[in-house]
């Protein structure tokens, strides 16, 4: 049996774009092709309101948009655990919580009757343990080199206990970035680089800009998410 993996993406999701979820599909295809791991689930974890990033709407709106956008997915779920904490949670802690919680359920059959909605639907049939891997874009990987932004202890914990899956753009060179970092090179075996061969440059910041200018975002977001944004006048939208 292959080692079981659950992919988790942490972020603002303000608003969630199709590329946020497309990363999961790209990563799952990669592992299926490589035959090294079985991806048993995907989780999106929106950040706490106190994160304070520009353009971040309150958690209740981001959660609602994620739920709407994920209705068509059979395996990607949304965890609101981060948003329920007292403040911003480091990525390391988020990964540890979800991995420990999942494996505690797997180790004790009596706990599987009531499971959170963010867990895979087939959890009750699983055996063994699950590793939670961080799913991200190459920009997050490169942010690890920004002075003062990440603690080395956190990076080591993420790479050592979980591992990351980096979705890279065609033509980018994350391998060079890893080579130039002694810390990343130390954990190279726990870093999966997956090339996205179908470029999608639509970002949350681009969506916010278009919405604030009254321009159309049709076909850039799920229709239900667009409707929600307009209905709640998010990102400077004027509700009609």
C-alpha positions in Angstrom: 0.0 0.0 0.0 1.2 3.5 -0.9 1.8 6.1 1.9 -1.4 8.2 2.3 -1.2 12.0 1.9 -3.6 14.8 2.4 -2.7 18.1 0.7 -3.4 21.3 2.6 -3.3 24.9 1.1 -3.2 27.8 3.5 -4.0 31.3 2.4 -6.3 34.3 2.3 -8.7 33.1 -0.4 -10.0 36.6 -0.7 -11.6 35.7 -3.0 -10.9 32.0 -3.9 -9.9 31.6 -7.6 -10.1 28.4 -9.7 -6.3 28.2 -9.6 -6.4 27.8 -5.8 -8.2 24.5 -6.5 -6.5 23.6 -9.7 -3.3 23.2 -7.8 -4.8 20.2 -5.9 -5.7 18.5 -9.2 -2.2 19.1 -10.6 -0.6 17.7 -7.5 -2.9 14.6 -7.3 -2.2 13.8 -11.0 1.6 14.1 -10.2 1.5 11.6 -7.4 -0.7 9.2 -9.4 1.8 9.3 -12.3 4.8 8.9 -10.0 3.1 6.1 -8.1 4.8 7.1 -4.8 1.8 8.3 -2.7 -2.0 8.0 -2.5 -3.7 11.4 -2.2 -6.7 10.7 0.0 -7.9 14.3 0.5 -7.4 18.0 0.0 -8.0 20.8 2.5 -8.1 24.6 2.1 -7.4 26.5 5.3 -8.3 30.2 5.2 -6.2 32.5 7.4 -7.5 34.3 10.5 -8.8 37.8 10.2 -6.0 39.1 12.3 -3.5 38.3 9.5 -4.3 41.8 8.3 -3.3 41.3 4.6 -4.5 44.0 2.2 -7.8 43.0 0.6 -8.6 40.5 3.3 -12.4 40.4 3.9 -13.7 38.9 7.1 -13.6 35.1 7.5 -17.3 34.6 7.3 -17.3 35.9 3.7 -14.2 33.9 2.7 -15.6 30.7 4.2 -18.9 31.2 2.4 -17.1 31.8 -0.9 -15.0 28.7 -0.4 -18.0 26.6 0.3 -19.7 27.8 -2.9 -16.6 27.3 -5.0 -16.0 23.8 -3.7 -19.4 22.4 -4.3 -18.2 20.8 -7.5 -15.3 19.1 -5.9 -15.6 15.5 -4.6 -12.4 15.5 -2.5 -11.3 19.1 -1.6 -12.8 20.3 1.7 -12.6 23.6 3.7 -11.3 23.7 7.3 -12.3 26.8 9.3 -10.0 25.8 12.2 -7.5 28.7 11.6 -10.3 31.3 11.6 -11.6 30.0 14.9 -8.4 30.6 16.8 -7.7 33.6 19.0 -5.3 35.0 16.4 -3.1 34.3 13.4 -1.7 30.8 13.4 1.7 29.9 12.0 1.6 27.5 9.0 3.6 24.9 11.0 1.0 24.8 13.7 -1.8 24.5 11.2 -0.2 21.5 9.6 0.6 19.9 12.9 -3.0 20.3 14.1 -4.6 18.7 11.1 -2.1 15.9 10.8 -2.3 15.0 14.6 -6.1 15.2 14.5 -6.5 13.0 11.5 -4.1 10.3 12.8 -5.7 10.4 16.3 -9.0 9.4 14.6 -7.3 6.7 12.5 -5.7 5.2 15.7 -9.0 5.0 17.6 -12.0 3.5 15.8 -14.4 4.8 18.5 -13.7 8.4 17.5 -14.7 8.0 13.8 -18.5 8.3 14.3 -18.4 12.1 14.4 -15.7 13.7 12.2 -15.3 17.3 11.0 -16.6 18.2 7.5 -13.1 18.9 6.3 -12.0 15.3 6.6 -12.2 12.9 3.6 -15.5 11.1 3.3 -13.9 7.7 3.3 -11.9 8.2 6.5 -13.9 5.5 8.3 -12.5 2.9 5.8 -8.9 4.0 6.1 -6.1 2.3 8.0 -2.6 3.3 9.0 -1.5 6.9 9.2 -1.7 10.0 7.0 0.9 12.6 6.3 -0.3 16.2 5.7 1.7 18.0 3.1 1.7 21.7 2.4 0.5 22.6 -1.1 1.8 25.9 -2.4 3.0 28.0 -5.3 6.6 28.7 -6.0 6.2 32.2 -4.6 5.6 30.8 -1.1 8.8 28.7 -1.4 10.8 31.8 -2.4 9.3 33.8 0.5 11.2 31.5 2.8 14.3 33.4 1.9 12.9 36.8 2.9 14.7 37.9 6.0 12.4 37.9 9.1 9.4 36.5 7.3 9.8 32.9 8.4 11.5 31.2 11.3 14.1 28.6 10.4 12.6 26.3 13.1 9.2 26.5 11.3 10.7 25.8 7.9 12.5 22.8 9.3 9.4 21.5 11.0 7.3 21.9 7.9 9.9 20.1 5.7 10.9 17.5 8.2 7.5 16.4 9.5 5.3 17.1 6.6 7.0 18.1 3.3 5.7 20.5 0.6 4.4 20.2 -2.9 5.3 23.2 -5.0 3.3 24.0 -8.1 5.7 25.8 -10.4 5.2 27.8 -13.6 6.7 26.6 -16.8 10.0 28.3 -17.3 10.6 29.1 -13.6 13.5 27.5 -11.7 12.7 26.5 -8.2 15.4 23.9 -8.3 18.0 26.8 -8.5 16.3 28.4 -5.5 16.5 25.2 -3.5 20.2 24.7 -4.5 21.1 28.1 -3.3 19.6 27.4 0.1 21.5 25.2 2.5 18.3 24.7 4.6 16.2 23.7 1.6 18.9 21.5 0.2 19.1 19.6 3.5 15.4 18.6 3.0 15.4 18.3 -0.7 13.9 14.8 -0.6 10.7 16.3 1.1 10.2 18.9 -1.6 8.1 17.9 -4.6 8.3 20.2 -7.6 5.4 19.9 -10.0 5.2 22.0 -13.2 1.9 23.5 -14.2 1.9 23.3 -18.0 -1.4 25.2 -18.4 -0.7 28.8 -17.2 -3.3 30.6 -15.2 -2.3 34.1 -14.2 -5.7 34.9 -12.5 -4.9 36.0 -8.9 -7.1 37.2 -6.0 -5.5 40.6 -6.2 -6.4 40.9 -9.9 -10.0 39.9 -9.2 -10.2 42.5 -6.4 -8.9 45.2 -8.8 -11.4 44.3 -11.5 -14.3 44.2 -9.1 -13.4 47.5 -7.5 -13.3 49.1 -11.0 -16.7 47.7 -11.9 -15.3 45.5 -14.6 -16.5 42.0 -15.4 -14.9 38.9 -13.7 -17.2 36.5 -15.6 -15.4 33.2 -16.4 -12.6 34.1 -14.0 -14.5 32.9 -10.9 -17.2 30.5 -10.2 -20.6 32.1 -11.0 -21.8 31.5 -7.4 -18.8 33.3 -6.0 -19.3 36.3 -8.3 -22.9 36.4 -7.2 -21.9 36.3 -3.6 -19.4 39.1 -4.0 -21.9 41.4 -5.7 -24.7 40.6 -3.2 -22.4 41.4 -0.3 -20.6 44.4 -2.0 -17.2 42.9 -1.4 -14.0 44.3 -2.7 -15.6 47.6 -3.6 -18.4 46.0 -5.7 -21.7 47.9 -6.0 -24.6 45.5 -5.4 -27.2 45.8 -8.1 
